[in-house]
Protein backbone atom coordinates (compact mmCIF):
# COMPACT_ATOMS: atom_id res chain seq x y z
CA UNK A 1 0.00 0.00 0.00
CA UNK A 2 1.34 3.40 -0.94
CA UNK A 3 1.23 5.93 1.88
CA UNK A 4 0.11 9.41 0.96
CA UNK A 5 1.61 12.48 2.58
CA UNK A 6 0.11 15.98 2.66
CA UNK A 7 1.57 18.28 0.04
CA UNK A 8 2.89 21.61 1.21
CA UNK A 9 0.82 24.60 0.22
CA UNK A 10 2.00 26.33 -2.94
CA UNK A 11 2.03 29.80 -1.37
CA UNK A 12 4.05 28.65 1.64
CA UNK A 13 6.63 26.90 -0.53
CA UNK A 14 7.02 29.95 -2.73
CA UNK A 15 7.47 32.11 0.33
CA UNK A 16 10.20 29.82 1.65
CA UNK A 17 12.08 29.82 -1.64
CA UNK A 18 11.69 33.58 -1.86
CA UNK A 19 13.16 34.00 1.62
CA UNK A 20 16.10 31.78 0.68
CA UNK A 21 16.72 33.80 -2.45
CA UNK A 22 16.62 37.08 -0.54
CA UNK A 23 19.05 35.73 2.03
CA UNK A 24 21.47 34.52 -0.64
CA UNK A 25 21.20 37.83 -2.48
CA UNK A 26 21.94 39.69 0.72
CA UNK A 27 24.99 37.74 1.85
CA UNK A 28 26.48 36.64 -1.46
CA UNK A 29 28.15 38.56 -4.26
CA UNK A 30 26.12 40.88 -6.53
CA UNK A 31 26.24 38.26 -9.26
CA UNK A 32 22.86 36.51 -9.09
CA UNK A 33 23.78 33.54 -11.23
CA UNK A 34 26.46 32.28 -8.79
CA UNK A 35 25.96 30.94 -5.29
CA UNK A 36 28.08 31.80 -2.30
CA UNK A 37 30.90 29.48 -1.36
CA UNK A 38 30.45 27.14 1.58
CA UNK A 39 31.83 28.44 4.83
CA UNK A 40 33.80 25.79 6.81
CA UNK A 41 32.48 27.06 10.14
CA UNK A 42 28.88 26.92 8.97
CA UNK A 43 29.39 23.44 7.51
CA UNK A 44 30.88 22.22 10.76
CA UNK A 45 27.96 23.65 12.72
CA UNK A 46 25.45 22.03 10.37
CA UNK A 47 27.13 18.64 10.57
CA UNK A 48 27.14 18.77 14.37
CA UNK A 49 23.33 18.82 14.45
CA UNK A 50 21.16 15.79 13.79
CA UNK A 51 19.83 15.92 10.28
CA UNK A 52 16.08 15.52 9.74
CA UNK A 53 14.73 12.27 8.33
CA UNK A 54 11.79 11.53 6.10
CA UNK A 55 10.03 8.35 5.16
CA UNK A 56 9.73 7.42 1.54
CA UNK A 57 6.93 5.52 -0.15
CA UNK A 58 8.58 2.13 0.51
CA UNK A 59 8.58 2.79 4.23
CA UNK A 60 12.37 3.09 4.65
CA UNK A 61 13.69 6.08 6.64
CA UNK A 62 16.37 8.11 4.90
CA UNK A 63 18.42 10.92 6.39
CA UNK A 64 18.24 14.15 4.43
CA UNK A 65 21.56 15.69 3.51
CA UNK A 66 21.90 19.44 3.03
CA UNK A 67 23.49 18.88 -0.34
CA UNK A 68 20.42 17.03 -1.60
CA UNK A 69 17.57 18.77 -3.35
CA UNK A 70 14.36 18.97 -1.36
CA UNK A 71 11.41 17.19 -3.00
CA UNK A 72 8.45 19.35 -3.94
CA UNK A 73 6.08 17.33 -1.77
CA UNK A 74 8.29 17.32 1.30
CA UNK A 75 6.98 18.87 4.48
CA UNK A 76 10.45 19.54 5.83
CA UNK A 77 10.84 23.11 7.06
CA UNK A 78 13.12 25.19 4.89
CA UNK A 79 15.83 27.08 6.77
CA UNK A 80 18.04 29.90 5.65
CA UNK A 81 21.70 28.91 5.35
CA UNK A 82 24.04 31.87 5.71
CA UNK A 83 27.54 31.23 4.37
CA UNK A 84 29.44 34.00 6.17
CA UNK A 85 29.13 36.11 9.28
CA UNK A 86 28.26 39.66 8.18
CA UNK A 87 28.62 41.10 11.69
CA UNK A 88 31.95 41.34 13.53
CA UNK A 89 32.31 38.93 16.40
CA UNK A 90 33.78 39.97 19.71
CA UNK A 91 36.60 38.09 21.32
CA UNK A 92 35.43 35.21 23.44
CA UNK A 93 31.93 34.98 21.90
CA UNK A 94 31.02 31.60 20.45
CA UNK A 95 27.71 31.30 18.60
CA UNK A 96 25.57 28.36 19.56
CA UNK A 97 23.68 28.14 16.30
CA UNK A 98 23.62 29.37 12.75
CA UNK A 99 20.98 31.94 13.64
CA UNK A 100 23.11 33.41 16.43
CA UNK A 101 26.16 33.43 14.18
CA UNK A 102 24.39 35.26 11.41
CA UNK A 103 22.42 37.65 13.60
CA UNK A 104 19.68 37.56 10.97
CA UNK A 105 17.38 34.59 11.50
CA UNK A 106 15.19 34.44 14.59
CA UNK A 107 13.92 31.45 16.51
CA UNK A 108 12.19 28.68 14.56
CA UNK A 109 13.79 29.96 11.35
CA UNK A 110 11.69 33.10 10.74
CA UNK A 111 13.27 35.88 8.75
CA UNK A 112 13.71 39.18 10.59
CA UNK A 113 13.97 42.69 9.22
CA UNK A 114 17.20 44.66 9.32
CA UNK A 115 16.00 46.72 12.32
CA UNK A 116 15.09 43.61 14.25
CA UNK A 117 18.41 42.03 13.34
CA UNK A 118 20.33 45.02 14.65
CA UNK A 119 18.27 44.97 17.85
CA UNK A 120 19.01 41.28 18.30
CA UNK A 121 22.70 42.04 17.86
CA UNK A 122 22.49 44.65 20.63
CA UNK A 123 20.54 42.32 22.90
CA UNK A 124 22.99 39.45 22.35
CA UNK A 125 25.84 41.75 23.37
CA UNK A 126 24.06 42.84 26.54
CA UNK A 127 23.10 39.32 27.56
CA UNK A 128 26.76 38.35 27.77
CA UNK A 129 27.24 40.70 30.75
CA UNK A 130 24.04 39.87 32.59
CA UNK A 131 24.10 40.11 36.37
CA UNK A 132 22.11 37.47 38.18
CA UNK A 133 19.48 39.03 40.40
CA UNK A 134 17.64 37.26 43.22
CA UNK A 135 13.92 36.59 42.89
CA UNK A 136 11.55 39.11 44.48
CA UNK A 137 8.53 37.84 46.43
CA UNK A 138 5.59 39.36 48.26
CA UNK A 139 6.01 39.06 52.01
CA UNK A 140 3.31 41.42 53.36
CA UNK A 141 -0.13 42.54 52.20
CA UNK A 142 -1.83 45.59 53.77
CA UNK A 143 -5.58 45.78 53.23
CA UNK A 144 -7.01 48.70 55.22
CA UNK A 145 -8.02 50.85 52.26
CA UNK A 146 -11.60 50.79 51.00
CA UNK A 147 -10.84 51.80 47.42
CA UNK A 148 -8.24 51.53 44.69
CA UNK A 149 -4.80 52.50 45.99
CA UNK A 150 -3.43 55.07 43.54
CA UNK A 151 -0.22 56.58 45.00
CA UNK A 152 2.67 55.98 47.39
CA UNK A 153 5.52 58.04 48.86
CA UNK A 154 8.32 57.27 51.34
CA UNK A 155 9.62 59.25 54.27
CA UNK A 156 13.29 60.32 53.84
CA UNK A 157 14.08 58.70 57.20
CA UNK A 158 12.76 55.37 55.83
CA UNK A 159 10.63 54.78 58.93
CA UNK A 160 7.20 55.09 57.33
CA UNK A 161 5.44 55.48 54.00
CA UNK A 162 2.06 56.85 52.96
CA UNK A 163 -0.52 55.74 50.39
CA UNK A 164 -3.41 57.57 48.76
CA UNK A 165 -6.57 55.83 47.69
CA UNK A 166 -9.87 56.21 45.89
CA UNK A 167 -11.55 56.13 49.32
CA UNK A 168 -10.39 59.79 49.64
CA UNK A 169 -7.99 59.04 52.50
CA UNK A 170 -4.23 59.06 53.02
CA UNK A 171 -2.87 56.32 55.26
CA UNK A 172 0.53 56.33 56.95
CA UNK A 173 2.14 52.94 57.57
CA UNK A 174 5.09 51.79 59.63
CA UNK A 175 7.59 50.24 57.22
CA UNK A 176 9.11 47.75 59.64
CA UNK A 177 5.91 46.28 61.10
CA UNK A 178 3.36 47.21 58.43
CA UNK A 179 0.99 48.64 61.02
CA UNK A 180 -1.35 51.52 60.25
CA UNK A 181 -0.30 54.65 62.18
CA UNK A 182 -2.55 57.46 60.95
CA UNK A 183 -5.37 58.15 58.51
CA UNK A 184 -5.60 61.64 57.03
CA UNK A 185 -8.98 62.81 55.72
CA UNK A 186 -9.74 66.00 53.84
CA UNK A 187 -9.92 65.23 50.14
CA UNK A 188 -13.32 64.86 48.49
CA UNK A 189 -11.94 62.86 45.54
CA UNK A 190 -9.55 59.99 45.07
CA UNK A 191 -5.95 60.81 45.99
CA UNK A 192 -3.81 60.26 42.88
CA UNK A 193 -0.43 61.75 43.85
CA UNK A 194 1.73 62.12 46.96
CA UNK A 195 5.10 63.67 47.79
CA UNK A 196 7.04 63.87 51.06
CA UNK A 197 9.45 66.76 51.61
CA UNK A 198 13.02 66.03 52.66
CA UNK A 199 13.46 69.61 53.91
CA UNK A 200 10.35 70.06 56.03
CA UNK A 201 7.82 67.92 57.90
CA UNK A 202 5.39 68.35 55.02
CA UNK A 203 3.33 65.91 53.01
CA UNK A 204 1.76 67.05 49.72
CA UNK A 205 -1.24 65.42 48.09
CA UNK A 206 -3.33 65.93 44.99
CA UNK A 207 -6.44 64.25 43.65
CA UNK A 208 -9.48 64.30 41.43
CA UNK A 209 -11.02 67.10 43.49
CA UNK A 210 -8.61 69.59 41.77
CA UNK A 211 -7.00 70.33 45.14
CA UNK A 212 -3.34 70.31 46.13
CA UNK A 213 -2.90 70.14 49.89
CA UNK A 214 0.07 70.57 52.20
CA UNK A 215 -0.12 68.53 55.41
CA UNK A 216 1.88 69.31 58.53
CA UNK A 217 2.86 65.89 59.85
CA UNK A 218 3.54 67.25 63.34
CA UNK A 219 -0.11 68.30 63.65
CA UNK A 220 -1.59 65.87 61.07
CA UNK A 221 -3.71 68.57 59.47
CA UNK A 222 -3.81 70.70 56.33
CA UNK A 223 -1.94 73.98 56.65
CA UNK A 224 -1.96 75.15 53.00
CA UNK A 225 -3.99 74.58 49.85
CA UNK A 226 -2.85 75.45 46.34
CA UNK A 227 -5.70 76.51 44.05
CA UNK A 228 -5.38 76.76 40.29
CA UNK A 229 -5.86 73.39 38.62
CA UNK A 230 -8.98 73.15 36.49
CA UNK A 231 -9.22 69.36 36.72
CA UNK A 232 -7.79 66.41 38.61
CA UNK A 233 -4.16 66.43 39.77
CA UNK A 234 -2.50 63.24 38.50
CA UNK A 235 1.17 63.67 39.43
CA UNK A 236 3.49 65.83 41.52
CA UNK A 237 7.14 66.18 42.43
CA UNK A 238 9.19 68.31 44.81
CA UNK A 239 12.32 70.09 43.66
CA UNK A 240 15.34 68.50 45.36
CA UNK A 241 17.08 71.76 46.35
CA UNK A 242 14.54 74.60 46.47
CA UNK A 243 11.07 74.94 47.99
CA UNK A 244 9.16 74.41 44.77
CA UNK A 245 6.32 71.97 44.09
CA UNK A 246 5.47 70.85 40.54
CA UNK A 247 2.04 69.36 39.80
CA UNK A 248 0.50 68.03 36.59
CA UNK A 249 -3.07 67.17 35.84
CA UNK A 250 -5.89 66.55 33.48
CA UNK A 251 -6.00 70.21 32.44
CA UNK A 252 -2.92 69.49 30.24
CA UNK A 253 -0.64 71.87 32.11
CA UNK A 254 2.08 71.59 34.72
CA UNK A 255 1.95 74.16 37.50
CA UNK A 256 4.90 75.32 39.61
CA UNK A 257 4.14 76.45 43.17
CA UNK A 258 6.10 78.23 45.87
CA UNK A 259 5.69 75.92 48.85
CA UNK A 260 5.81 78.68 51.49
CA UNK A 261 3.76 81.47 49.91
CA UNK A 262 1.29 79.35 47.91
CA UNK A 263 2.07 81.53 44.87
CA UNK A 264 1.82 79.94 41.44
CA UNK A 265 5.20 80.68 39.83
CA UNK A 266 4.70 79.22 36.34
CA UNK A 267 2.07 77.51 34.25
CA UNK A 268 3.98 75.14 31.96
CA UNK A 269 1.62 74.84 29.00
CA UNK A 270 2.38 72.99 25.78
CA UNK A 271 1.01 69.49 26.17
CA UNK A 272 -2.14 68.58 24.26
CA UNK A 273 -3.48 66.09 26.79
CA UNK A 274 -3.27 64.98 30.40
CA UNK A 275 0.07 65.38 32.18
CA UNK A 276 0.33 62.13 34.12
CA UNK A 277 4.05 61.83 35.01
CA UNK A 278 6.66 64.31 36.20
CA UNK A 279 10.04 64.35 37.91
CA UNK A 280 12.45 67.11 38.90
CA UNK A 281 16.22 67.52 38.94
CA UNK A 282 18.63 69.94 40.56
CA UNK A 283 20.21 70.77 37.17
CA UNK A 284 18.77 71.46 33.73
CA UNK A 285 16.36 70.19 32.69
CA UNK A 286 14.91 70.76 36.15
CA UNK A 287 11.39 69.64 35.19
CA UNK A 288 10.53 66.72 32.88
CA UNK A 289 6.90 65.85 32.10
CA UNK A 290 5.17 63.02 30.26
CA UNK A 291 1.70 63.24 28.82
CA UNK A 292 -1.09 61.31 27.18
CA UNK A 293 -0.20 63.10 23.95
CA UNK A 294 2.76 60.65 23.67
CA UNK A 295 5.39 63.37 24.16
CA UNK A 296 7.99 64.12 26.83
CA UNK A 297 8.94 67.76 27.45
CA UNK A 298 11.96 69.31 29.14
CA UNK A 299 11.20 72.65 30.80
CA UNK A 300 13.32 75.68 31.63
CA UNK A 301 12.30 76.49 35.20
CA UNK A 302 13.60 80.07 35.00
CA UNK A 303 11.42 81.20 32.12
CA UNK A 304 8.70 78.53 32.15
CA UNK A 305 9.31 77.53 28.54
CA UNK A 306 9.92 74.28 26.73
CA UNK A 307 13.55 73.33 26.15
CA UNK A 308 13.11 70.03 24.26
CA UNK A 309 10.22 67.83 23.13
CA UNK A 310 10.77 64.09 22.71
CA UNK A 311 8.40 62.36 20.27
CA UNK A 312 9.79 58.83 20.30
CA UNK A 313 6.72 57.22 21.87
CA UNK A 314 3.61 56.42 19.86
CA UNK A 315 1.20 56.18 22.78
CA UNK A 316 0.61 57.94 26.09
CA UNK A 317 3.57 58.22 28.48
CA UNK A 318 2.02 57.32 31.82
CA UNK A 319 5.19 56.65 33.84
CA UNK A 320 8.76 57.93 33.98
CA UNK A 321 11.60 57.34 36.40
CA UNK A 322 15.08 58.90 36.62
CA UNK A 323 18.07 56.85 37.70
CA UNK A 324 19.16 57.98 41.21
CA UNK A 325 22.86 58.05 40.24
CA UNK A 326 23.26 58.11 36.46
CA UNK A 327 22.23 60.94 34.15
CA UNK A 328 19.49 59.12 32.28
CA UNK A 329 15.85 58.16 32.71
CA UNK A 330 13.32 55.66 31.45
CA UNK A 331 9.80 56.23 30.18
CA UNK A 332 7.02 53.74 29.60
CA UNK A 333 4.06 53.58 27.26
CA UNK A 334 2.03 50.66 25.88
CA UNK A 335 4.26 50.50 22.79
CA UNK A 336 7.65 50.22 24.53
CA UNK A 337 9.91 51.20 27.41
CA UNK A 338 12.65 53.58 26.33
CA UNK A 339 15.78 54.99 27.90
CA UNK A 340 17.01 58.54 27.30
CA UNK A 341 20.16 60.36 28.21
CA UNK A 342 20.24 63.57 30.23
CA UNK A 343 20.46 66.50 29.90
CA UNK A 344 20.13 66.36 26.12
CA UNK A 345 17.35 63.79 25.94
CA UNK A 346 19.24 61.62 23.43
CA UNK A 347 17.47 58.33 22.80
CA UNK A 348 19.58 55.39 24.00
CA UNK A 349 17.63 52.21 23.27
CA UNK A 350 14.47 50.24 23.99
CA UNK A 351 14.16 47.56 26.63
CA UNK A 352 14.73 44.02 25.41
CA UNK A 353 11.13 42.90 25.99
CA UNK A 354 7.68 44.36 25.60
CA UNK A 355 5.20 44.18 28.46
CA UNK A 356 2.16 44.54 26.14
CA UNK A 357 -0.01 46.40 28.62
CA UNK A 358 -0.65 49.90 29.92
CA UNK A 359 2.22 50.65 32.32
CA UNK A 360 1.14 52.87 35.21
CA UNK A 361 4.11 52.62 37.57
CA UNK A 362 7.90 52.60 37.40
CA UNK A 363 10.58 52.56 40.08
CA UNK A 364 14.36 52.10 40.19
CA UNK A 365 16.89 51.78 43.01
CA UNK A 366 20.61 52.53 43.28
CA UNK A 367 21.54 48.93 42.51
CA UNK A 368 20.20 49.25 38.97
CA UNK A 369 16.97 47.32 39.53
CA UNK A 370 13.91 48.71 37.77
CA UNK A 371 10.31 47.52 38.09
CA UNK A 372 7.28 48.30 35.94
CA UNK A 373 3.67 47.63 36.88
CA UNK A 374 0.83 47.26 34.41
CA UNK A 375 -2.92 47.33 34.16
CA UNK A 376 -3.10 43.55 33.91
CA UNK A 377 -1.35 43.03 37.26
CA UNK A 378 2.02 42.17 35.74
CA UNK A 379 5.11 43.30 37.62
CA UNK A 380 8.31 43.04 35.58
CA UNK A 381 11.81 43.34 37.00
CA UNK A 382 14.58 44.76 34.79
CA UNK A 383 18.33 45.17 34.95
CA UNK A 384 18.97 48.85 34.28
CA UNK A 385 22.42 48.43 32.75
CA UNK A 386 21.62 45.67 30.28
CA UNK A 387 17.87 46.46 29.90
CA UNK A 388 17.18 42.75 30.36
CA UNK A 389 13.93 41.52 31.90
CA UNK A 390 14.96 38.82 34.41
CA UNK A 391 11.68 38.28 36.29
CA UNK A 392 7.98 38.48 35.48
CA UNK A 393 5.48 38.27 38.32
CA UNK A 394 1.70 38.34 38.33
CA UNK A 395 -0.07 40.01 41.22
CA UNK A 396 -2.66 37.86 42.94
CA UNK A 397 -5.92 39.59 43.73
CA UNK A 398 -7.40 39.30 47.17
CA UNK A 399 -10.30 36.89 47.78
CA UNK A 400 -13.57 38.48 46.75
CA UNK A 401 -11.96 40.73 44.10
CA UNK A 402 -12.40 40.46 40.36
CA UNK A 403 -9.54 39.36 38.13
CA UNK A 404 -9.71 42.74 36.40
CA UNK A 405 -8.83 44.40 39.72
CA UNK A 406 -5.23 43.20 39.58
CA UNK A 407 -3.96 46.51 38.13
CA UNK A 408 -0.86 48.09 39.66
CA UNK A 409 -1.21 51.87 39.88
CA UNK A 410 1.93 52.93 41.78
CA UNK A 411 5.25 51.47 42.86
CA UNK A 412 8.20 52.79 44.84
CA UNK A 413 11.38 51.55 46.47
CA UNK A 414 12.27 52.57 49.99
CA UNK A 415 15.34 54.69 50.69
CA UNK A 416 17.64 51.67 50.91
CA UNK A 417 16.20 50.01 47.79
CA UNK A 418 15.67 46.68 49.58
CA UNK A 419 11.88 46.95 49.86
CA UNK A 420 9.34 47.56 47.12
CA UNK A 421 5.79 48.81 47.72
CA UNK A 422 3.08 48.41 45.08
CA UNK A 423 -0.40 49.96 45.16
CA UNK A 424 -3.08 47.93 43.44
CA UNK A 425 -6.69 47.96 42.33
CA UNK A 426 -7.77 45.20 44.73
CA UNK A 427 -7.53 47.82 47.56
CA UNK A 428 -4.30 46.35 48.90
CA UNK A 429 -0.73 47.53 49.39
CA UNK A 430 1.87 44.82 48.79
CA UNK A 431 5.45 44.89 50.07
CA UNK A 432 8.10 42.94 48.17
CA UNK A 433 11.62 41.89 49.06
CA UNK A 434 14.38 39.64 47.75
CA UNK A 435 13.90 35.94 48.38
CA UNK A 436 16.61 34.63 50.71
CA UNK A 437 18.17 31.29 49.93
C-alpha positions in Angstrom: 0.0 0.0 0.0 1.3 3.4 -0.9 1.2 5.9 1.9 0.1 9.4 1.0 1.6 12.5 2.6 0.1 16.0 2.7 1.6 18.3 0.0 2.9 21.6 1.2 0.8 24.6 0.2 2.0 26.3 -2.9 2.0 29.8 -1.4 4.0 28.6 1.6 6.6 26.9 -0.5 7.0 30.0 -2.7 7.5 32.1 0.3 10.2 29.8 1.7 12.1 29.8 -1.6 11.7 33.6 -1.9 13.2 34.0 1.6 16.1 31.8 0.7 16.7 33.8 -2.4 16.6 37.1 -0.5 19.1 35.7 2.0 21.5 34.5 -0.6 21.2 37.8 -2.5 21.9 39.7 0.7 25.0 37.7 1.9 26.5 36.6 -1.5 28.1 38.6 -4.3 26.1 40.9 -6.5 26.2 38.3 -9.3 22.9 36.5 -9.1 23.8 33.5 -11.2 26.5 32.3 -8.8 26.0 30.9 -5.3 28.1 31.8 -2.3 30.9 29.5 -1.4 30.5 27.1 1.6 31.8 28.4 4.8 33.8 25.8 6.8 32.5 27.1 10.1 28.9 26.9 9.0 29.4 23.4 7.5 30.9 22.2 10.8 28.0 23.6 12.7 25.4 22.0 10.4 27.1 18.6 10.6 27.1 18.8 14.4 23.3 18.8 14.4 21.2 15.8 13.8 19.8 15.9 10.3 16.1 15.5 9.7 14.7 12.3 8.3 11.8 11.5 6.1 10.0 8.4 5.2 9.7 7.4 1.5 6.9 5.5 -0.1 8.6 2.1 0.5 8.6 2.8 4.2 12.4 3.1 4.7 13.7 6.1 6.6 16.4 8.1 4.9 18.4 10.9 6.4 18.2 14.2 4.4 21.6 15.7 3.5 21.9 19.4 3.0 23.5 18.9 -0.3 20.4 17.0 -1.6 17.6 18.8 -3.4 14.4 19.0 -1.4 11.4 17.2 -3.0 8.4 19.3 -3.9 6.1 17.3 -1.8 8.3 17.3 1.3 7.0 18.9 4.5 10.5 19.5 5.8 10.8 23.1 7.1 13.1 25.2 4.9 15.8 27.1 6.8 18.0 29.9 5.7 21.7 28.9 5.3 24.0 31.9 5.7 27.5 31.2 4.4 29.4 34.0 6.2 29.1 36.1 9.3 28.3 39.7 8.2 28.6 41.1 11.7 32.0 41.3 13.5 32.3 38.9 16.4 33.8 40.0 19.7 36.6 38.1 21.3 35.4 35.2 23.4 31.9 35.0 21.9 31.0 31.6 20.5 27.7 31.3 18.6 25.6 28.4 19.6 23.7 28.1 16.3 23.6 29.4 12.7 21.0 31.9 13.6 23.1 33.4 16.4 26.2 33.4 14.2 24.4 35.3 11.4 22.4 37.7 13.6 19.7 37.6 11.0 17.4 34.6 11.5 15.2 34.4 14.6 13.9 31.5 16.5 12.2 28.7 14.6 13.8 30.0 11.3 11.7 33.1 10.7 13.3 35.9 8.7 13.7 39.2 10.6 14.0 42.7 9.2 17.2 44.7 9.3 16.0 46.7 12.3 15.1 43.6 14.2 18.4 42.0 13.3 20.3 45.0 14.7 18.3 45.0 17.9 19.0 41.3 18.3 22.7 42.0 17.9 22.5 44.7 20.6 20.5 42.3 22.9 23.0 39.4 22.4 25.8 41.7 23.4 24.1 42.8 26.5 23.1 39.3 27.6 26.8 38.4 27.8 27.2 40.7 30.7 24.0 39.9 32.6 24.1 40.1 36.4 22.1 37.5 38.2 19.5 39.0 40.4 17.6 37.3 43.2 13.9 36.6 42.9 11.5 39.1 44.5 8.5 37.8 46.4 5.6 39.4 48.3 6.0 39.1 52.0 3.3 41.4 53.4 -0.1 42.5 52.2 -1.8 45.6 53.8 -5.6 45.8 53.2 -7.0 48.7 55.2 -8.0 50.9 52.3 -11.6 50.8 51.0 -10.8 51.8 47.4 -8.2 51.5 44.7 -4.8 52.5 46.0 -3.4 55.1 43.5 -0.2 56.6 45.0 2.7 56.0 47.4 5.5 58.0 48.9 8.3 57.3 51.3 9.6 59.2 54.3 13.3 60.3 53.8 14.1 58.7 57.2 12.8 55.4 55.8 10.6 54.8 58.9 7.2 55.1 57.3 5.4 55.5 54.0 2.1 56.8 53.0 -0.5 55.7 50.4 -3.4 57.6 48.8 -6.6 55.8 47.7 -9.9 56.2 45.9 -11.6 56.1 49.3 -10.4 59.8 49.6 -8.0 59.0 52.5 -4.2 59.1 53.0 -2.9 56.3 55.3 0.5 56.3 56.9 2.1 52.9 57.6 5.1 51.8 59.6 7.6 50.2 57.2 9.1 47.7 59.6 5.9 46.3 61.1 3.4 47.2 58.4 1.0 48.6 61.0 -1.3 51.5 60.3 -0.3 54.6 62.2 -2.6 57.5 61.0 -5.4 58.1 58.5 -5.6 61.6 57.0 -9.0 62.8 55.7 -9.7 66.0 53.8 -9.9 65.2 50.1 -13.3 64.9 48.5 -11.9 62.9 45.5 -9.5 60.0 45.1 -5.9 60.8 46.0 -3.8 60.3 42.9 -0.4 61.8 43.9 1.7 62.1 47.0 5.1 63.7 47.8 7.0 63.9 51.1 9.5 66.8 51.6 13.0 66.0 52.7 13.5 69.6 53.9 10.4 70.1 56.0 7.8 67.9 57.9 5.4 68.4 55.0 3.3 65.9 53.0 1.8 67.0 49.7 -1.2 65.4 48.1 -3.3 65.9 45.0 -6.4 64.2 43.7 -9.5 64.3 41.4 -11.0 67.1 43.5 -8.6 69.6 41.8 -7.0 70.3 45.1 -3.3 70.3 46.1 -2.9 70.1 49.9 0.1 70.6 52.2 -0.1 68.5 55.4 1.9 69.3 58.5 2.9 65.9 59.9 3.5 67.3 63.3 -0.1 68.3 63.6 -1.6 65.9 61.1 -3.7 68.6 59.5 -3.8 70.7 56.3 -1.9 74.0 56.6 -2.0 75.2 53.0 -4.0 74.6 49.9 -2.9 75.5 46.3 -5.7 76.5 44.1 -5.4 76.8 40.3 -5.9 73.4 38.6 -9.0 73.2 36.5 -9.2 69.4 36.7 -7.8 66.4 38.6 -4.2 66.4 39.8 -2.5 63.2 38.5 1.2 63.7 39.4 3.5 65.8 41.5 7.1 66.2 42.4 9.2 68.3 44.8 12.3 70.1 43.7 15.3 68.5 45.4 17.1 71.8 46.3 14.5 74.6 46.5 11.1 74.9 48.0 9.2 74.4 44.8 6.3 72.0 44.1 5.5 70.8 40.5 2.0 69.4 39.8 0.5 68.0 36.6 -3.1 67.2 35.8 -5.9 66.6 33.5 -6.0 70.2 32.4 -2.9 69.5 30.2 -0.6 71.9 32.1 2.1 71.6 34.7 2.0 74.2 37.5 4.9 75.3 39.6 4.1 76.5 43.2 6.1 78.2 45.9 5.7 75.9 48.9 5.8 78.7 51.5 3.8 81.5 49.9 1.3 79.4 47.9 2.1 81.5 44.9 1.8 79.9 41.4 5.2 80.7 39.8 4.7 79.2 36.3 2.1 77.5 34.2 4.0 75.1 32.0 1.6 74.8 29.0 2.4 73.0 25.8 1.0 69.5 26.2 -2.1 68.6 24.3 -3.5 66.1 26.8 -3.3 65.0 30.4 0.1 65.4 32.2 0.3 62.1 34.1 4.0 61.8 35.0 6.7 64.3 36.2 10.0 64.3 37.9 12.4 67.1 38.9 16.2 67.5 38.9 18.6 69.9 40.6 20.2 70.8 37.2 18.8 71.5 33.7 16.4 70.2 32.7 14.9 70.8 36.1 11.4 69.6 35.2 10.5 66.7 32.9 6.9 65.9 32.1 5.2 63.0 30.3 1.7 63.2 28.8 -1.1 61.3 27.2 -0.2 63.1 23.9 2.8 60.6 23.7 5.4 63.4 24.2 8.0 64.1 26.8 8.9 67.8 27.5 12.0 69.3 29.1 11.2 72.6 30.8 13.3 75.7 31.6 12.3 76.5 35.2 13.6 80.1 35.0 11.4 81.2 32.1 8.7 78.5 32.2 9.3 77.5 28.5 9.9 74.3 26.7 13.5 73.3 26.2 13.1 70.0 24.3 10.2 67.8 23.1 10.8 64.1 22.7 8.4 62.4 20.3 9.8 58.8 20.3 6.7 57.2 21.9 3.6 56.4 19.9 1.2 56.2 22.8 0.6 57.9 26.1 3.6 58.2 28.5 2.0 57.3 31.8 5.2 56.7 33.8 8.8 57.9 34.0 11.6 57.3 36.4 15.1 58.9 36.6 18.1 56.9 37.7 19.2 58.0 41.2 22.9 58.1 40.2 23.3 58.1 36.5 22.2 60.9 34.2 19.5 59.1 32.3 15.9 58.2 32.7 13.3 55.7 31.5 9.8 56.2 30.2 7.0 53.7 29.6 4.1 53.6 27.3 2.0 50.7 25.9 4.3 50.5 22.8 7.6 50.2 24.5 9.9 51.2 27.4 12.7 53.6 26.3 15.8 55.0 27.9 17.0 58.5 27.3 20.2 60.4 28.2 20.2 63.6 30.2 20.5 66.5 29.9 20.1 66.4 26.1 17.4 63.8 25.9 19.2 61.6 23.4 17.5 58.3 22.8 19.6 55.4 24.0 17.6 52.2 23.3 14.5 50.2 24.0 14.2 47.6 26.6 14.7 44.0 25.4 11.1 42.9 26.0 7.7 44.4 25.6 5.2 44.2 28.5 2.2 44.5 26.1 0.0 46.4 28.6 -0.7 49.9 29.9 2.2 50.6 32.3 1.1 52.9 35.2 4.1 52.6 37.6 7.9 52.6 37.4 10.6 52.6 40.1 14.4 52.1 40.2 16.9 51.8 43.0 20.6 52.5 43.3 21.5 48.9 42.5 20.2 49.3 39.0 17.0 47.3 39.5 13.9 48.7 37.8 10.3 47.5 38.1 7.3 48.3 35.9 3.7 47.6 36.9 0.8 47.3 34.4 -2.9 47.3 34.2 -3.1 43.6 33.9 -1.4 43.0 37.3 2.0 42.2 35.7 5.1 43.3 37.6 8.3 43.0 35.6 11.8 43.3 37.0 14.6 44.8 34.8 18.3 45.2 35.0 19.0 48.9 34.3 22.4 48.4 32.7 21.6 45.7 30.3 17.9 46.5 29.9 17.2 42.8 30.4 13.9 41.5 31.9 15.0 38.8 34.4 11.7 38.3 36.3 8.0 38.5 35.5 5.5 38.3 38.3 1.7 38.3 38.3 -0.1 40.0 41.2 -2.7 37.9 42.9 -5.9 39.6 43.7 -7.4 39.3 47.2 -10.3 36.9 47.8 -13.6 38.5 46.7 -12.0 40.7 44.1 -12.4 40.5 40.4 -9.5 39.4 38.1 -9.7 42.7 36.4 -8.8 44.4 39.7 -5.2 43.2 39.6 -4.0 46.5 38.1 -0.9 48.1 39.7 -1.2 51.9 39.9 1.9 52.9 41.8 5.2 51.5 42.9 8.2 52.8 44.8 11.4 51.5 46.5 12.3 52.6 50.0 15.3 54.7 50.7 17.6 51.7 50.9 16.2 50.0 47.8 15.7 46.7 49.6 11.9 47.0 49.9 9.3 47.6 47.1 5.8 48.8 47.7 3.1 48.4 45.1 -0.4 50.0 45.2 -3.1 47.9 43.4 -6.7 48.0 42.3 -7.8 45.2 44.7 -7.5 47.8 47.6 -4.3 46.4 48.9 -0.7 47.5 49.4 1.9 44.8 48.8 5.5 44.9 50.1 8.1 42.9 48.2 11.6 41.9 49.1 14.4 39.6 47.7 13.9 35.9 48.4 16.6 34.6 50.7 18.2 31.3 49.9 
